[in-house]
Amino acid sequence: MGLKYEEPAAENIALKKQILKKEFNWMQEKKKIHKEMDFLVSTVFTTRNDVNNLLKDFESKNVQQKQFDTRCMEMDKKLKEKEEGICSLKESLCLQQKETKKVKKQWK
């Protein structure tokens, strides 16, 4: 009669050992997955911060570029005004030189 109960008890012990081993393996796998998730979350946060920093840099550079473009346009406008002024002065000088030649001829 003792043998009849010993086999199920031995099977029960063997099954409990298998369950404990699987639970241990499952806990190890769970810890591994948690570590991987922590790493991925950390990587995502780092990447998000990097992207935000790049976006801020881009926006800053974009503002600087617009300011630079505005200054260039202003300088171009001033340069054209100066060139027009120079042309006007050259025309005036030519007219004065012609007048001077006429006056010199008349005095001779």
C-alpha positions in Angstrom: 0.0 0.0 0.0 2.9 2.4 0.7 4.1 2.0 -2.9 0.8 3.1 -4.3 1.2 6.5 -2.6 4.9 6.9 -3.1 4.7 7.1 -6.9 2.2 10.0 -7.0 4.2 11.7 -4.2 7.4 11.3 -6.2 5.6 12.6 -9.3 4.2 15.5 -7.3 7.7 16.4 -6.0 9.1 16.1 -9.5 6.4 18.3 -10.9 6.9 20.9 -8.1 10.6 21.0 -8.9 9.8 21.5 -12.6 7.4 24.3 -11.7 10.0 25.9 -9.4 12.6 25.7 -12.1 10.2 27.2 -14.7 9.2 29.9 -12.2 12.9 30.7 -11.6 13.6 30.8 -15.4 10.5 32.9 -15.8 11.6 35.3 -13.1 15.1 35.6 -14.8 13.4 36.2 -18.1 11.2 38.8 -16.6 14.2 40.6 -15.0 16.0 40.5 -18.3 13.0 42.0 -20.1 12.7 44.7 -17.5 16.4 45.6 -17.9 15.9 45.7 -21.7 12.8 47.9 -21.2 14.7 50.2 -18.9 17.5 50.5 -21.4 15.0 51.2 -24.2 13.2 53.8 -22.2 16.5 55.5 -21.3 17.5 55.4 -24.9 14.2 56.9 -26.0 14.5 59.7 -23.4 18.1 60.4 -24.5 17.1 60.4 -28.1 14.1 62.7 -27.4 16.4 65.1 -25.6 18.9 65.0 -28.4 16.2 65.7 -31.0 14.8 68.5 -28.9 18.3 70.0 -28.7 18.8 69.7 -32.4 15.4 71.3 -33.0 16.3 74.2 -30.7 19.7 74.6 -32.5 17.9 74.5 -35.9 15.4 77.1 -34.8 18.2 79.3 -33.5 20.2 78.9 -36.7 17.0 79.6 -38.7 16.5 82.9 -36.8 20.2 83.8 -37.3 19.9 83.0 -41.0 16.8 85.2 -41.4 18.7 88.1 -39.5 21.7 87.6 -41.8 19.5 87.6 -44.9 17.8 90.8 -43.7 21.1 92.5 -43.1 22.3 91.4 -46.6 19.2 92.9 -48.2 19.7 96.1 -46.3 23.3 96.2 -47.3 22.4 95.5 -50.9 19.8 98.4 -50.8 22.4 100.8 -49.4 25.0 99.6 -51.9 22.6 100.3 -54.8 21.8 103.7 -53.3 25.5 104.5 -53.0 26.1 103.3 -56.6 23.2 105.5 -57.8 24.8 108.4 -55.8 28.2 107.8 -57.4 26.6 107.7 -60.9 24.8 111.0 -60.2 28.0 112.5 -58.9 29.9 111.3 -62.0 27.3 112.9 -64.3 27.5 116.1 -62.3 31.3 116.0 -62.6 31.1 115.5 -66.3 28.7 118.4 -66.7 31.0 120.6 -64.6 34.0 119.5 -66.6 32.2 120.4 -69.9 31.2 123.8 -68.4 34.7 124.4 -67.3 36.0 123.6 -70.8 33.4 126.0 -72.3 34.4 128.7 -69.9 38.1 128.2 -70.6 37.5 128.4 -74.4 35.5 131.5 -74.0 38.4 133.1 -71.9 40.9 132.3 -74.6 
